[in-house]
Amino acid sequence: MSQIFFRQTITYEEQNAPLSLFELHQQIREELELAFPESYWVVAELAQVNVDRRKGHCYLTLVDKGDDARQILAQAKGTIWASRYQMLSRYFEEKTGQPLRAGLKVLMQASVRFHELYGLSLDVSNIDPNYTIGDLARQRQETLKRLAAEGLLEANKELELPLVPQRLAVISSATAAGYQDFVHQLQTNSYGYTFETTLFQAVVQGHESPKSVAAAFELVAKYKENFDVVVLIRGGGSQTDLSCFDDYKIAAAIGHSPLPVLTGIGHERDESIADLVAHTRLKTPTAVAGFLIDRFQEAEELAEDLYDRIRMFSAQQLKMTEDRLERLHLRLNNTTMQLLQGNKERLEQLSRGFLLKPKAYLEQQRHQISDLEKDINSETKDLLHEREKYLQELSVCVEGKSQRWLHMKEHDLNTLVHCLETEAKDRLQKSQIAYSKYSDKLEYSAQKKLQQENHRLKLLEMSIEANNPERLLLRGYTLTLLNGKIIKSTSEVKNGDVVETRMQNGTLHSMIVNIDTDE
């Protein structure tokens, strides 16, 4: 029985006992406490600020973007515990006018902490608001410089504000108290003026407001023909919620607006960048409504003043015109009487002359008409005779030319038919000769191809016969099969398989007990 052996060597090296994850984290915590025993002042940007309303803790996500605001270089978690958060947040908001919110850059005092379950974090113990105030001022100046460089700082102010803005595109939140006050004051004005307001809803506080307000401005621009001005209002909130109106996106949207923009954002003391870029800045939404009503009242007073001026001027012009007409009436009467008297005398003279002249004139015209009639009859007869003679000559000429032209075309046609017959016969003869040549060539090629294929088939038969397994067995080779299939690799069999080995004079059946591979 033939056997195939398989050998495998296993090497095992003793190693130190592994640590659990908890034990590894304990070592990391101990090393960090030794390496960073004190607190450090760290500058970072607040990416997320989440306050646990139940426990009072504030959880921060801190990032460092370096010089490129699109790339985050470092990120960490931070925590302000409830015992410090109320004091720090209130102090920060009093100093900066801003709450702790995403997007602010802060300078904070923090300690490095590592927890086995929650990982690395920074415990914030203090925040310096002066750094954030300086950073906000820097951002504001950079935004103003960028707007000035792009020509957007004064672009909206250069637009002409309509005398009576009546069709208003209002950008605000539908639930904002300032919007409700604005609409109520317009609708209940004591003068009875009517305004058409269309609300374009937008978020007017928080981190999402710049994108939302800019989108509302883009929508207004699509329907600019339907409006006179754009009103950006907000109210009913703390001053700390108004920082979004210093964002470049809102200011650029106002600068690109095709309509004048009125702002009533709610700043009582400070002036936002949106106020600086807008055509007209007013403190509150109700102040915007009052401005529009005053604009209406000024236009009405101007119209009444113009009406009084026009009425006085018209009365003066009417009086002057009446005096002038009176003078013209007298002058016209005198001139008319003189003209009538002169024309009356002339008509009398002409009437006496017309009694004698018509008869002589009519007789003279009758003689002229008789002479013209005779001349026309004579000239008509001569002209008809000449035209008849010319047509006869022309008919004879056309008939002769037509016969000659037909004879020439008949001769050309006969010549063309003869040429076509001759050419067709020549082409037919040439085609017959070519066909005969191609037929002989094709027959020769087919016979040659058949001889070559017969020779190739004989060579294949000899090759197949030479590789016949029976001949290989006669030369001393064996064939090993498993389930009727030839085994070509040791991977096709396993221990316990029964294989069949064919030889020249018989067949052996073997069981695999071991497999030995060549390495």
LUMBA-774277 format. One record per atom (N, C-alpha, C): x negated, y, z; residue in three letters. Coordinates in steps of 0.1 Angstrom, whole numbers, plus 5000, padded with zeros to 4 digits. Example, Ala and Ser with C-alpha at 12.3 -4.5 7.8 and 13.67 -1.06 7.14 Angstrom:
486849435078ALA
487749555078ALA
486849675078ALA
487249785071SER
486349895071SER
487150005079SER
END
This chain:
499149885000MET
500050005000MET
499150125000MET
499350224990SER
498550344990SER
499050445000SER
498150525006GLN
498450615017GLN
497950755013GLN
498750865017ILE
498251005015ILE
498151065029ILE
496951115034PHE
496751165047PHE
496851315047PHE
497451375058PHE
497551525060PHE
496851555074PHE
495851645074ARG
495151685086ARG
495451835089ARG
495651865102GLN
495952005106GLN
495152035119GLN
494452145119THR
493652175131THR
494252295138THR
494552295150ILE
495152395158ILE
494152445168ILE
493952585167THR
492952645176THR
493652735186THR
493452725198TYR
494152815208TYR
493152875217TYR
493253015219GLU
492353085227GLU
493053135239GLU
492453115251GLU
493153165263GLU
493053315263GLU
494253375266GLN
494353525267GLN
494853565281GLN
494753695284ASN
495253745297ASN
496753735297ASN
497353725309ALA
498753715310ALA
499453845305ALA
500453845297PRO
501053965291PRO
501854045302PRO
501954185299LEU
502754275308LEU
504154275303LEU
505054295313SER
506454325309SER
506554475305SER
507654505298LEU
507754645293LEU
507854745305LEU
508554695316PHE
508754785327PHE
507354805334PHE
506454705335GLU
505154715340GLU
504354815332GLU
504454805319LEU
503654895310LEU
504155035312LEU
505455055313HIS
505955195315HIS
505555245328HIS
505455165339GLN
504955205352GLN
503555255351GLN
502655185343GLN
501255225342GLN
501255365334GLN
502055375324ILE
502155505316ILE
502555615325ILE
503555595334ARG
504055705343ARG
502955735353ARG
502255645358GLU
501155675368GLU
500055745361GLU
499655705349GLU
498555775342GLU
498955925339GLU
500255945334LEU
500656075331LEU
500656165344LEU
501156105355GLU
501156185367GLU
499756225371GLU
498756145369LEU
497456175372LEU
496856285362LEU
497256265349ALA
496656355339ALA
497256485339ALA
498556495342PHE
499356625342PHE
499956645356PHE
499156675366PRO
499756685379PRO
500456825382PRO
500156925374GLU
500757055376GLU
501857085366GLU
502457205367SER
503457255357SER
502757335347SER
503257355335TYR
502657425324TYR
503657515317TYR
503157635313TRP
504057725305TRP
503957685290TRP
505157655285VAL
505257595271VAL
506157675263VAL
505757705250VAL
506657775240VAL
507257665231VAL
508557675230ALA
509257575221ALA
510657635217ALA
511157585206GLU
512457625201GLU
513557525206GLU
514657585210LEU
515857495215LEU
516557445203LEU
516457315200ALA
517157255189ALA
518557215193ALA
518757165206GLN
520057125211GLN
520157165226GLN
521357215230VAL
521557255244VAL
522857185248VAL
522857085257ASN
524057015261ASN
524157025277ASN
525257075281VAL
525457095295VAL
526456995300VAL
526156925311ASP
526956825317ASP
527956905326ASP
529156925322ARG
530157005330ARG
530456945343ARG
530356815344ARG
530756745357ARG
529556755367ARG
528356725363LYS
527256725372LYS
526456855372LYS
526656935362GLY
525957065362GLY
524557065356GLY
524056955351HIS
522656945345HIS
522756995331HIS
521657045326CYS
521457095312CYS
520357015305CYS
520756945294TYR
519856865287TYR
519456935274TYR
518156945272LEU
517557015260LEU
516856925251LEU
516956965238THR
516056905228THR
515157015223THR
513856995225LEU
512857095222LEU
512057055210LEU
511757155201VAL
510957125189VAL
509957235187VAL
508857205180ASP
507857295176ASP
507757285161ASP
508057395154LYS
507957395139LYS
506757465133LYS
505957515142GLY
504757585137GLY
505057705128GLY
504357725117ASP
504557835108ASP
505657805098ASP
505857675095ASP
506857635085ASP
508157585092ASP
509157665090ALA
510457645098ALA
511157515093ALA
510657465081ARG
511357345076ARG
510757215081ARG
509557225088GLN
508857105092GLN
508757105107GLN
509156995114ILE
508956975128ILE
507656905131ILE
506856975139LEU
505556925143LEU
505556835155LEU
506456875165ALA
506556805177ALA
508056815182ALA
508456715190GLN
509756715196GLN
509756645209GLN
510556695219ALA
510556635232ALA
511956665238ALA
512256585249LYS
513456615257LYS
513156695269LYS
514056785273GLY
513856865284GLY
515156865293GLY
514956885306THR
516056885316THR
515957005325THR
517057075327ILE
517157175338ILE
518157115347ILE
517757085359TRP
518657015369TRP
519657125374TRP
520757075379ALA
521857155383ALA
521457255393ALA
520557225402SER
520157315413SER
519457435407SER
518857435395ARG
518257545389ARG
518957605378ARG
519857525371TYR
520457565358TYR
521257695360TYR
522157695370GLN
523057815372GLN
522257945373GLN
521257935381MET
520458055384MET
519658095371MET
519058005365LEU
518158035353LEU
519058085341LEU
520158015339SER
521058055327SER
521658195329SER
522058225342ARG
522658355344ARG
521558465343ARG
520458435348TYR
519358535348TYR
518858555333TYR
518758455326PHE
518358465311PHE
519358545303PHE
520658515306GLU
521758585298GLU
521858735302GLU
521558765315GLU
521558905319GLU
520458985312GLU
519258925311LYS
518158995306LYS
518159005290LYS
518558895284THR
518458885269THR
519758925262THR
520858915269GLY
522158925263GLY
522558805255GLY
521858695256GLN
522058575249GLN
522158455259GLN
523058365257PRO
523058245265PRO
521958145260PRO
521658055267LEU
520757945262LEU
521457875251LEU
520957885239ARG
521657825228ARG
520657775218ARG
521057685209ALA
520257635199ALA
519757745190ALA
518457735186GLY
517957835177GLY
517057935183GLY
517157955197LEU
516358045204LEU
514957985207LEU
513958075207LYS
512558035210LYS
512358085225LYS
511857995234VAL
511758025248VAL
510357995253VAL
509958065264LEU
508758035271LEU
509157985285LEU
508857865287MET
509357795299MET
508257725307MET
508457715320GLN
507557645329GLN
508057505331GLN
507257405328ALA
507757275328ALA
506757175334ALA
507257065339SER
506356955344SER
506656835336SER
505556755333VAL
505656635325VAL
506156525333VAL
507156455329ARG
507756345336ARG
507956225326ARG
507756105332PHE
507955985324PHE
508755885332PHE
509955845327HIS
510855755334HIS
510755625326HIS
510755515334GLU
510655375328GLU
511855345318GLU
512955405321LEU
514155385313LEU
514355485302LEU
514155615305TYR
514455725296TYR
513255785289TYR
512055745292GLY
510955785285GLY
510455925289GLY
509655985280LEU
508956115283LEU
509956225283LEU
509856325292SER
510756445292SER
509956555300SER
510556675299LEU
509956795306LEU
510956845316LEU
510656855328ASP
511456915338ASP
511257065339ASP
512257145334VAL
512057295333VAL
512357355347VAL
511457435352SER
511657495365SER
511757645364SER
511357705352ASN
511457855351ASN
511557885336ASN
512157995333ILE
512158045319ILE
511858195319ILE
510958245310ASP
510658385309ASP
511458455299ASP
512558535302PRO
513358595292PRO
512658695283PRO
511558755289ASN
510958865281ASN
510358805268ASN
509858685268TYR
509358625256TYR
510458615245TYR
511658565249THR
512758545240THR
513258685235THR
513258785244ILE
513658925239ILE
512658965228ILE
511358945230GLY
510358985220GLY
510558915207GLY
510858785208ASP
510958695196ASP
512258735189ASP
513358765196LEU
514558815189LEU
514358945182LEU
513559035189ALA
513259165183ALA
512459145170ALA
511459055171ARG
510659025159ARG
511458965148ARG
512358875151GLN
513258815141GLN
514158925135GLN
514659015143ARG
515559125138ARG
514759215128ARG
513459255132GLN
512659335123GLN
512359265110GLN
512059135111GLU
511759055099GLU
512959045090GLU
514159035096THR
515359025088THR
515559165081THR
515459275088LEU
515659405082LEU
514659435071LEU
513359395073LYS
512359405062LYS
512759325050LYS
513159205052ARG
513559125041ARG
514759175033ARG
515759225041LEU
516859295034LEU
516459415026LEU
515559495032ALA
515159615025ALA
514359585013ALA
513459475014ALA
512659435002ALA
513559384991ALA
514659324994GLU
515659264984GLU
516659374980GLU
516659494985GLY
517559594981GLY
518959574986GLY
519059494997LEU
520459465003LEU
520859555014LEU
519859635020LEU
520159715032LEU
521159825029LEU
521059885017GLU
521859995014GLU
522859965002GLU
522859844997ALA
523559804985ALA
525059824987ALA
525659784999ASN
527059795001ASN
527459935004ASN
526560015010LYS
526960155012LYS
527060234999LYS
526360194989GLU
526460264976GLU
527760234969GLU
528560144973LEU
529860114966LEU
530760224971LEU
531760264962GLU
532760364965GLU
533860304972GLU
534160364984LEU
535360324992LEU
536560384986LEU
537660304982PRO
538860354977PRO
539460464986PRO
540160554980LEU
540860664988LEU
541860604998LEU
542560504993VAL
543660445002VAL
543460295001VAL
542560225009PRO
542360085009PRO
543660015014PRO
544359945006GLN
545659885010GLN
545659735009GLN
544859675000ARG
544759534998ARG
543459485005ARG
543659425017LEU
542559395026LEU
542259245026LEU
540959205023ALA
540459065025ALA
539859065039ALA
540458995048VAL
540058985062VAL
539358855064VAL
538058875069ILE
537258755073ILE
537258745088ILE
537858645094SER
537958635108SER
538458495111SER
538558465124SER
539258345129SER
540658375131SER
541558285127ALA
542958305128ALA
543358315143ALA
542658245152THR
542958245166THR
542258355174THR
541458435168ALA
540758545175ALA
541658645179ALA
541558695192ALA
542458795197ALA
542258925189ALA
541058955185GLY
540859075177GLY
541559075164GLY
541758965157TYR
542458955145TYR
543958985147TYR
544458925158GLN
545958955161GLN
546159095164GLN
545259165172ASP
545359305174ASP
545359385162ASP
544359355153PHE
544159425140PHE
545459425132PHE
546059305130VAL
547259285122VAL
548459355128VAL
548559345142HIS
549659405149HIS
549659565147HIS
548459625148GLN
548359765147GLN
548659815133GLN
548259735123LEU
548559775109LEU
550059775107LEU
550659665112GLN
552159645109GLN
553059735116GLN
552559785128THR
553459865136THR
552960015137THR
552260055127ASN
551860195127ASN
553060285126ASN
552860405132SER
554060495134SER
554360565121SER
553460555111TYR
553760635098TYR
554560545088TYR
554660415091GLY
555360335081GLY
554460295069GLY
553160305070TYR
552360265059TYR
552360105058TYR
552260055046THR
552259915044THR
550859865039THR
550359755045PHE
549059695041PHE
549259555037PHE
548559505027GLU
548559365023GLU
547259305028GLU
547359215038THR
546259145044THR
546158995040THR
545058955036THR
544858815032THR
543658755041THR
543958655049LEU
542958605058LEU
542058495051LEU
540758515052PHE
539758415048PHE
539158365061PHE
539558245066GLN
539158195079GLN
537758165079GLN
537058195090ALA
535658165092ALA
535458155107ALA
534358085110VAL
533858075124VAL
533058205127VAL
533458275137VAL
532858405140VAL
532058415153VAL
531758295158GLN
530758285170GLN
530158155170GLN
528958145175GLY
528258025176GLY
527257995165GLY
526657875165HIS
525657845156HIS
526157825142HIS
527357785140GLU
527857755126GLU
528457885119GLU
528557995127SER
529158115121SER
528458175109SER
527158175108PRO
526458235096PRO
526858165083PRO
526858035083LYS
527157955071LYS
528657975068LYS
529557975078SER
530957985076SER
531358125070SER
530758235076VAL
531058365072VAL
530558395058VAL
529358345055ALA
528758355041ALA
529658285031ALA
530158165034ALA
531058095025ALA
532358175023ALA
532858245033ALA
534158325032ALA
533858445022ALA
532658505023PHE
532358615014PHE
532258565000PHE
531758444998GLU
531658394984GLU
533058374978GLU
533958324987LEU
535358304982LEU
536058434979LEU
535758534987VAL
536358664984VAL
535858724971VAL
534558704968ALA
533958754956ALA
534658694943ALA
535158564944LYS
535758504933LYS
537058574930LYS
537758634940TYR
539058694937TYR
538958844940TYR
537858914937LYS
537559054940LYS
538559144934LYS
539159104922GLU
540159194916GLU
541459214924GLU
541659124933ASN
542859134941ASN
542759214954ASN
541559274957PHE
541359344969PHE
540659474967PHE
540859564977ASP
540159694977ASP
538959694986ASP
539059624998VAL
537859625007VAL
537859485014VAL
536759455020VAL
536559335029VAL
536459385043VAL
537259325052VAL
537159355066VAL
536659235074VAL
535459255081LEU
534859155089LEU
535059195104LEU
535959115111ILE
536359155124ILE
536159035134ILE
536059065146ARG
535958965157ARG
536259035170ARG
536758975180GLY
537059035192GLY
537458935203GLY
537658975215GLY
538158885225GLY
537058785230GLY
535758825230GLY
534758735235GLY
533658815242GLY
532658745248SER
531558815254SER
530558865244SER
529758955248GLN
528759015239GLN
527758915235GLN
527558815243THR
526558715241THR
526958625229THR
528158625225ASP
528658545214ASP
528458605200ASP
527958735201LEU
527858815188LEU
526458805182LEU
525558725187SER
524258725181SER
524158675167SER
525158595163CYS
525158545150CYS
525258645139CYS
525758775143PHE
525858875133PHE
524558945130PHE
523458905137ASP
522058945133ASP
521458845123ASP
522158745119ASP
521558645110ASP
521458695096ASP
520458645089TYR
520158695075TYR
521358655066TYR
521858535068LYS
522858485058LYS
524058585058LYS
524558625070ILE
525758715070ILE
525358855064ILE
524158905068ALA
523759035062ALA
523659025047ALA
523058915042ALA
522858905027ALA
524158895020ALA
525158825026ALA
526458815020ALA
527158945020ALA
526959035030ILE
527559165029ILE
526859245018ILE
525559235018GLY
524759315007GLY
525159274993GLY
525459144991HIS
525859094978HIS
527359114975HIS
528159164984SER
529559174983SER
529859274972SER
530759244962PRO
531159344952PRO
532159444957PRO
532659434970LEU
533559524975LEU
532959584988LEU
533459714991PRO
532959775004PRO
533359685016PRO
532559685026VAL
532759595038VAL
532859695050VAL
533959665057LEU
534259735070LEU
534059635081LEU
533259665092THR
532959575103THR
533659625115THR
534259535123GLY
534759565136GLY
534459445145GLY
533159425148ILE
532659305153ILE
532959305169ILE
532859415175GLY
533059415190GLY
531859465198GLY
530859505191HIS
529659565199HIS
530059705204HIS
529959715217GLU
530259845223GLU
529059935223GLU
527859865226ARG
526659945228ARG
525659925216ARG
525459795213ASP
524359765203ASP
524959755189ASP
524159775179GLU
524559765165GLU
523859645159GLU
524659555154SER
524159435148SER
523559465134SER
522859375128ILE
522359385114ILE
523559395104ILE
524559315107ALA
525759315099ALA
526359455098ALA
526359525110ASP
526859665110ASP
525959755102ASP
524659735102LEU
523759825095LEU
523859805080LEU
524159685075VAL
524259655061VAL
525659695056VAL
526659695064ALA
528059715060ALA
528259865055ALA
529259885047HIS
529560015042HIS
529960115053HIS
530860065062THR
531360145073THR
531360055086THR
530760105096ARG
530760025109ARG
531660085119ARG
532560005125LEU
533460055135LEU
533259955147LEU
533659995159LYS
533259915171LYS
534159795172LYS
535459805171THR
536359695174THR
537359675162THR
538059565162PRO
539059545151PRO
540159645152PRO
540559695164THR
541559795164THR
541059935159THR
539759955161ALA
539160075155ALA
539160065140ALA
538959945134VAL
539059935119VAL
540459965115VAL
541459915122ALA
542859935118ALA
543160085119ALA
542660155130GLY
542860295131GLY
542260375120GLY
541060325116PHE
540360395105PHE
541160385092PHE
541660265089LEU
542460255077LEU
543760335077LEU
544460345089ILE
545660425090ILE
545260575089ILE
544160615095ASP
543760755093ASP
543360785079ASP
542860685072ARG
542560705058ARG
543760725050ARG
544860655053PHE
546160665047PHE
546660805050PHE
546560855063GLN
547160975067GLN
546361095060GLN
545061085059GLU
544261185052GLU
544661195037GLU
544961075031ALA
545361075017ALA
546761145016ALA
547561115025GLU
548961175025GLU
548861325026GLU
548061365036GLU
547961515038GLU
547361575026GLU
546361515020LEU
545761565008LEU
546761574996LEU
547561474995ALA
548661474985ALA
549661584987ALA
550061605000GLU
550961715003GLU
550361845000GLU
549061865003ASP
548461985000ASP
548362014985ASP
547961904978LEU
547961924963LEU
549361954958LEU
550361894963TYR
551761914959TYR
552062064961TYR
551762124972ASP
552062264975ASP
551262354965ASP
550062314963ARG
549262394953ARG
549762394939ARG
550162264935ILE
550762254922ILE
552062324920ILE
552862324931ARG
554162394930ARG
553962544929ARG
553062604937MET
552762744936MET
552162784922MET
551262704918PHE
550662734905PHE
551662724894PHE
552562624895SER
553662604885SER
554562724884SER
554962774896ALA
555762894897ALA
555163014890ALA
553863034893GLN
553063144887GLN
553063134872GLN
552763014867GLN
552662984853GLN
554063004846GLN
555162964853LEU
556462974848LEU
556863124846LEU
556463204857LYS
556763354856LYS
556063414844LYS
554763384843MET
553963444832MET
554463404819MET
554863274818THR
555363224805THR
556763294801THR
557563314811GLU
558863384809GLU
558663524803GLU
557663594809ASP
557363734805ASP
556863734790ASP
555963634788ARG
555363624774ARG
556463584764ARG
557363494768LEU
558463464759LEU
559363574756LEU
559563664766GLU
560463784764GLU
559763874753GLU
558463894755ARG
557763984746ARG
557763924732ARG
557563794731LEU
557563724718LEU
558963734711LEU
560063724720HIS
561363734714HIS
561663864708HIS
561263974714LEU
561564104709LEU
560764124696LEU
559464084696ARG
558664094684ARG
559164014673ARG
559663894676LEU
560263804665LEU
561463864659LEU
562363924667ASN
563563984662ASN
563264094652ASN
562364184656ASN
561964294647ASN
561364244634ASN
560464144635THR
559864084623THR
560864014614THR
561763944620THR
562763874613THR
563763974605THR
564064074611MET
564964174605MET
564264234593MET
562964274594GLN
562264324583GLN
562164224571GLN
561764104575LEU
561663994564LEU
562963974557LEU
564063974565LEU
565363944558LEU
565764064549LEU
565464184553GLN
565764294544GLN
564964284531GLN
563664264532GLY
562864254520GLY
563164144511GLY
563464024517ASN
563863904509ASN
565163924502ASN
566063994509LYS
567464024503LYS
567264104490LYS
566464204490GLU
566264284478GLU
565664204467GLU
564664114470ARG
563964034460ARG
564963934454ARG
565863874462LEU
566763784457LEU
567763844447LEU
568063964450GLU
569064034441GLU
568364054427GLU
567064084427GLN
566364104415GLN
566263974407GLN
565863864414LEU
565763734408LEU
567063684403LEU
568163704409SER
569463654405SER
569863724392SER
569563854390ARG
569863924378ARG
568963864366ARG
567663834369GLY
566863774359GLY
567263634355GLY
567763554364PHE
568163414361PHE
569363404352PHE
570163504351LEU
571363494343LEU
570963494328LEU
569763544324LEU
569363554310LEU
568363444306LEU
567463414315LYS
566363324311LYS
566763174310LYS
567663114317PRO
567962974316PRO
568362924302PRO
569163004294LYS
569562954281LYS
568462944272LYS
567563044271ALA
566363044262ALA
565462934265ALA
565262904278TYR
564362804283TYR
564862664279TYR
566162644280LEU
566662514277LEU
566562484262LEU
566862584253GLU
566762564239GLU
565262524235GLU
564362594241GLN
562962564238GLN
562562424242GLN
563062374253GLN
562762244258GLN
563362134249GLN
564562164244ARG
565262064235ARG
564362044222ARG
563862154216HIS
563062134204HIS
561762054207HIS
561162084218GLN
559862004221GLN
560161854223GLN
561261824229ILE
561561684231ILE
561861614218ILE
562561684208SER
562761624195SER
561461594188SER
560561684188ASP
559261664181ASP
558461554187ASP
558461544201LEU
557761434207LEU
558361294204LEU
559661284202GLU
560361164199GLU
559961114185GLU
559861204175LYS
559461164162LYS
557961114162LYS
557061184169ASP
555661144169ASP
555561004176ASP
556260974186ILE
556160854193ILE
556660734184ILE
557660754176ASN
558160644167ASN
557160614157ASN
556560714151SER
555560694140SER
554360624145SER
553860664156GLU
552660604162GLU
552860464166GLU
554060434171THR
554360294175THR
554460204164THR
554960234152LYS
555060154141LYS
553560124136LYS
552760224135ASP
551360204130ASP
550660104140ASP
550760124152LEU
550060044162LEU
550559894161LEU
551859864159LEU
552359734158LEU
551859664146LEU
551659734135HIS
551159684122HIS
549759644124HIS
548859724130GLU
547459694133GLU
547359564142GLU
548159554152ARG
548059444161ARG
548459314154ARG
549459314146GLU
549859194139GLU
548759144129GLU
548059234122LYS
547059204113LYS
545859144121LYS
545559194132TYR
544359154140TYR
544659004145TYR
545858984149LEU
546258844155LEU
546158744144LEU
546558774131GLN
546458674120GLN
544958644118GLN
544058744117GLU
542658714115GLU
542058624126GLU
542458664138LEU
541958584150LEU
542458444150LEU
543658414145SER
544158284145SER
543358194135SER
543058254123VAL
542358184113VAL
540958144118VAL
540258244125CYS
538958224130CYS
538858114141CYS
539858114150VAL
539958014160VAL
540157874155VAL
540957864145GLU
541257734139GLU
540057674133GLU
539257754125GLY
538057704119GLY
536957654129GLY
536757734140LYS
535757704150LYS
536157574157LYS
537457554160SER
537957434167SER
537657314159SER
537857314146GLN
537557194138GLN
536057164138GLN
535257264137ARG
533757234137ARG
533357184150ARG
533857234161TRP
533457184174TRP
533857044176TRP
535057004172LEU
535556864174LEU
534756774166LEU
534256814153HIS
533456724145HIS
532056704152HIS
531556804158MET
530256794165MET
530356694177MET
531356714184LYS
531556624196LYS
531756484193LYS
532456464182GLU
532756324177GLU
531356254173GLU
530556334166HIS
529256274162HIS
528356244175HIS
528356334185ASP
527656314197ASP
528156194204ASP
529456174205LEU
529956054212LEU
529555924205LEU
529555914192ASN
529155794185ASN
527655764188ASN
526855874188THR
525355854191THR
525155804205THR
525955854215LEU
525855814228LEU
526255664230LEU
527255624223VAL
527755484224VAL
526655384219VAL
526055424208HIS
525055344202HIS
523855324211HIS
523455434218CYS
522355434227CYS
522655344239CYS
523855354244LEU
524155264256LEU
524155124252LEU
524655084240GLU
524654944236GLU
523254894235GLU
522354974229THR
520954924227THR
520254904241THR
520455004250GLU
519854994263GLU
520354874271GLU
521654854270ALA
522254734278ALA
521654604273ALA
521454594260LYS
520954464254LYS
519454444259LYS
518654554259ASP
517254544264ASP
517254504278ASP
518054564287ARG
518054534301ARG
518454384304ARG
519454334296LEU
519954204298LEU
518754104294LEU
518054134284GLN
516954044279GLN
515854034290GLN
515554154296LYS
514454164306LYS
514854084318LYS
516154094322SER
516654034334SER
516553884333SER
516953834321GLN
516853684318GLN
515453634319GLN
514453714314ILE
513053664315ILE
512553664329ILE
512953764337ALA
512553774351ALA
513153664359ALA
514353634357TYR
515053524364TYR
514353394362TYR
513953364349SER
513253244346SER
511953234354SER
511253344355LYS
509953344362LYS
510153314377LYS
511153384383TYR
511453364397TYR
511853224401TYR
512653164392SER
513153024394SER
511952924395SER
511052944385ASP
509852844385ASP
509052864397ASP
508852994401LYS
508053024413LYS
508652964426LYS
509952984427LEU
510652934439LEU
510552784440LEU
510752714429GLU
510652564429GLU
509252514434GLU
508152584429TYR
506852554433TYR
506552574448TYR
507052684452SER
506852724467SER
507552624476SER
508752584472ALA
509552484480ALA
508852354481ALA
508252304470GLN
507552174470GLN
506352184479GLN
505652294478LYS
504452314486LYS
504752324501LYS
505852384505LYS
506252404519LYS
506652264524LYS
507352184516LEU
507752044521LEU
506551964524LEU
505451974515GLN
504251894517GLN
503551934531GLN
503552064533GLN
502852114546GLN
503652064558GLN
504952064558GLU
505752024569GLU
505651874572GLU
505551794561ASN
505351654563ASN
504051624569ASN
503051694565HIS
501751674571HIS
501751714586HIS
502351824590ARG
502451864604ARG
503251764612ARG
504251704606LEU
505051604614LEU
504251474617LEU
503451444607LYS
502551324609LYS
501551344620LYS
500951464621LEU
500051504631LEU
500751504645LEU
501951544646LEU
502651544658LEU
502951404663LEU
503351324654GLU
503651184657GLU
502351114663GLU
501151144657MET
499951084661MET
499651134675MET
499851264678SER
499551324691SER
500451264702SER
501751244698ILE
502751194708ILE
502351044711ILE
501950974701GLU
501650834703GLU
500350824712GLU
499450924710ALA
498150914718ALA
498450944733ALA
499551024736ASN
499851064750ASN
500950974755ASN
501250864749ASN
502250764754ASN
501750714768ASN
502650714778PRO
502250664791PRO
501750514791PRO
502350434782GLU
501950294781GLU
500450284777GLU
500050374768ARG
498650364764ARG
497750414776ARG
498250514784LEU
497450554795LEU
497250444805LEU
498250364807LEU
498150244816LEU
497150144811LEU
497050124798LEU
496150034792LEU
494650084795LEU
494550214797ARG
493150264799ARG
492750264813ARG
493650214823GLY
493250204837GLY
493950304846GLY
494750404840TYR
495450504848TYR
496650444854TYR
497150504865THR
498450464872THR
499350584873THR
500650544874LEU
501750654876LEU
502350624889LEU
502550734897THR
503150724910THR
504550804909THR
505650734913LEU
506950784911LEU
507750784925LEU
508650874927LEU
509450884938LEU
510950894933LEU
511750794935ASN
513150804930ASN
513150814915ASN
512250754908GLY
512250754893GLY
511550884888GLY
511050974896LYS
510351094891LYS
508851094894LYS
508051134885ILE
506551134887ILE
506251234897ILE
505351194907ILE
504851284918ILE
503651354912ILE
503651494913LYS
502551574908LYS
501851644919LYS
502451644932SER
501851724943SER
502151654956SER
501251664966THR
501551604979THR
502751664986THR
503051794982SER
504151864988SER
505551804984SER
505551714974GLU
506851654970GLU
507151524978GLU
506251484987VAL
506551364995VAL
506351395010VAL
506851305018LYS
506751325033LYS
506551185039LYS
506151175051ASN
505951045058ASN
507250965058ASN
507150835055GLY
508350745055GLY
508850735041GLY
508450815031ASP
509050795017ASP
508450665011ASP
509250595003VAL
508750474996VAL
508550514981VAL
507250504977VAL
506950544963VAL
506650424955VAL
506650434941GLU
506450334931GLU
505250364923GLU
504250264923THR
503050294915THR
503050184903THR
503050244891ARG
503050154879ARG
501550134874ARG
501250004871MET
499949974865MET
500149904852MET
499049864845GLN
499049794832GLN
499849664834GLN
499649594845ASN
500149454845ASN
501249444856ASN
501749554862GLY
502849544872GLY
503049674879GLY
503849664890THR
504349774897THR
504149754912THR
503649854920LEU
503449844934LEU
504449934941LEU
505049894953HIS
505949974961HIS
505250004974HIS
505050134978SER
504250174990SER
505150264999SER
504850275012MET
505450365021MET
504350465026MET
504750595026ILE
503850705030ILE
503750705046ILE
502550685051VAL
502350695065VAL
501450815069VAL
500750875060ASN
499950995063ASN
499651065050ASN
499451195051ILE
499251275039ILE
497951355042ILE
496951335033ASP
495651405034ASP
495551505023ASP
495451635026THR
495351735015THR
493951785013THR
493551815001ASP
492251874999ASP
492252025002ASP
491352065011GLU
491352205015GLU
490252275007GLU
END
